[in-house]
Amino acid sequence: MADTPLASIPRDQLPEEFKPAWDALNGLTGEPTFVEVFAQAPDVLRFVMNDFYTKLFFGGAVDNHYKQLVRLKLSLVHGCRTCNKQNVPGALEAGITQAQVDAMDDYEHGPFTDAEKAVLEFADQIVLTNMAGDMTADRYARLSAHFSDAEICELGTVMAVVAGMAKLSFILHLVEREEYCPFGQNAA
């Protein structure tokens, strides 16, 4: 259960436009604290829900399959239990198999296409625990074999926002963490 110091707006007091997001998050995770807290900053919550998720994450030029794949990779590495509860079903709906979910830690030897391996390798560079992340020439060659530079920028932006929102959610105690989460209260 999230234990944030920030004030929350209960569902019955939320503006109507945010109730579907509360319902969806509560249904998937049982933890709608993100919506309850961010509803205090309605323009920010609209940005996250409409501009980021609707327009870029579920829209944009890059097939959603790849965005779901990297979002899941990031949440698994970062140890966000709340995120994992929604990202695993989202990934499965996007055509990622359970065998792929199970092989995420060793994707180089898992049942992934070359394009999927390239985006997962890109995600490894974005994870918050990788302070030495880099787009080497070899990494770029593997990625650009499947994606244009514009698509690489889109994927990178999606991952940057997802990773940044995860870190903010950890700091503000808006999400539940996995036991192995390297951030905050569960960090060694």
C-alpha positions in Angstrom: 0.0 0.0 0.0 1.3 3.4 -0.9 2.0 5.7 2.0 2.5 9.2 0.5 2.8 12.3 2.6 0.9 14.2 -0.1 -2.8 14.8 0.1 -5.1 12.6 -1.9 -8.4 13.4 -3.5 -10.8 10.5 -2.9 -12.6 9.1 -6.0 -15.9 10.6 -5.1 -14.4 14.0 -5.1 -12.4 13.7 -8.3 -13.4 15.6 -11.4 -15.4 13.3 -13.7 -12.7 13.3 -16.3 -10.3 11.6 -13.9 -12.6 8.9 -12.5 -12.0 6.5 -15.5 -8.3 6.7 -14.9 -8.8 6.0 -11.1 -11.1 3.1 -12.0 -8.6 1.6 -14.5 -5.6 2.0 -12.1 -7.5 0.6 -9.1 -8.9 -2.3 -11.2 -5.4 -3.3 -12.4 -3.3 -2.6 -9.3 -5.6 -1.9 -6.4 -3.5 1.2 -5.9 -4.9 4.5 -7.4 -2.8 6.8 -5.3 -1.1 8.3 -8.4 -4.4 9.6 -9.8 -5.6 10.8 -6.3 -2.5 12.8 -5.7 -1.9 14.1 -9.2 -5.6 15.2 -9.5 -4.5 18.1 -7.3 -2.5 19.3 -10.4 -5.1 18.7 -13.1 -3.0 20.1 -15.9 -0.1 17.7 -15.0 -2.4 14.7 -14.7 -4.0 15.6 -18.1 -0.5 15.8 -19.6 0.4 12.4 -18.3 -2.9 10.8 -19.3 -3.7 12.6 -22.6 -0.5 14.0 -24.0 1.9 11.3 -22.9 -0.2 8.1 -22.7 -2.9 8.7 -25.3 -0.8 10.7 -27.9 2.7 9.3 -27.5 2.6 5.9 -25.7 -0.5 4.5 -27.4 -0.1 6.7 -30.5 3.0 7.9 -32.2 5.0 6.2 -35.0 6.5 3.3 -33.1 4.3 0.2 -32.8 2.8 0.0 -29.3 4.2 -3.6 -29.0 7.7 -2.1 -28.6 6.6 0.6 -26.1 4.9 -2.0 -24.0 8.0 -4.2 -24.1 10.3 -1.4 -22.9 7.9 -0.1 -20.3 7.7 -3.6 -18.8 11.5 -4.0 -18.9 11.9 -0.7 -17.0 9.3 -1.5 -14.4 10.7 -5.0 -13.8 14.3 -3.6 -13.3 13.1 -0.6 -11.2 11.0 -2.9 -9.0 7.7 -1.0 -9.2 5.1 -3.5 -8.0 2.2 -1.2 -8.9 3.7 -0.7 -12.4 4.3 -4.4 -12.9 0.7 -5.2 -12.0 -0.5 -3.0 -14.9 2.5 -3.5 -17.3 2.4 -7.3 -17.5 -1.3 -7.3 -18.6 -0.6 -4.4 -21.0 2.4 -6.3 -22.5 0.4 -9.5 -22.9 -2.4 -7.5 -24.6 0.1 -6.0 -27.0 1.2 -9.5 -28.1 4.2 -10.1 -25.8 4.1 -13.7 -24.7 4.4 -15.0 -21.2 7.5 -16.8 -22.3 9.0 -13.4 -23.2 7.9 -11.8 -19.9 9.6 -14.7 -18.1 12.8 -14.3 -20.2 13.1 -10.6 -19.7 16.2 -10.9 -17.5 18.1 -12.8 -20.2 16.5 -11.4 -23.3 19.6 -11.9 -25.4 19.0 -15.7 -25.1 15.2 -15.4 -24.9 12.4 -15.8 -27.5 12.7 -12.3 -28.9 13.2 -11.0 -32.4 16.2 -8.9 -33.3 14.1 -5.7 -33.2 12.8 -6.6 -29.7 16.4 -7.4 -28.5 17.5 -4.0 -29.9 14.8 -2.1 -28.0 15.5 -4.1 -24.8 19.2 -3.3 -25.1 18.2 0.4 -25.5 16.0 0.1 -22.4 19.0 -1.3 -20.5 20.8 2.0 -21.3 17.9 4.0 -19.9 17.3 2.2 -16.6 17.8 4.5 -13.7 20.5 2.2 -12.2 22.7 2.4 -15.3 24.8 5.5 -14.8 27.0 4.6 -17.7 24.2 4.2 -20.3 25.4 5.0 -23.8 24.4 4.8 -27.5 27.5 3.1 -28.9 28.0 2.7 -32.6 27.2 -1.0 -32.4 24.1 -0.5 -30.3 22.9 2.2 -32.7 23.5 -0.1 -35.7 21.4 -2.9 -34.1 18.6 -0.4 -33.3 18.7 1.5 -36.6 18.4 -1.7 -38.5 14.8 -1.7 -37.4 13.9 1.9 -36.5 14.4 5.3 -38.0 16.2 8.0 -36.0 12.8 9.6 -35.4 11.5 6.3 -34.0 14.6 5.9 -31.8 13.9 9.4 -30.4 10.3 8.4 -29.8 11.3 5.2 -28.0 13.8 7.1 -25.9 11.4 9.7 -24.9 8.8 7.1 -23.9 11.4 5.4 -21.8 12.7 8.7 -20.3 9.2 9.7 -19.2 8.3 6.3 -17.9 11.6 6.0 -15.9 11.3 9.6 -14.6 7.7 9.1 -13.5 8.7 5.9 -11.8 11.4 7.7 -9.8 9.0 10.5 -8.9 6.4 7.9 -7.8 9.0 6.2 -5.6 10.1 9.5 -4.1 6.6 10.6 -3.4 5.6 7.1 -2.2 2.8 6.8 -4.7 3.4 3.2 -5.7 4.1 -0.2 -4.1 7.7 -1.5 -4.5 8.9 -5.0 -5.1 11.2 -6.4 -2.4 14.2 -6.0 -4.8 13.4 -2.3 -5.6 16.8 -0.4 -5.6 15.1 2.9 -4.7 14.1 4.4 -1.4 12.7 2.5 1.5 13.7 -0.9 0.2 17.2 0.1 -1.0 20.1 -1.8 0.6 
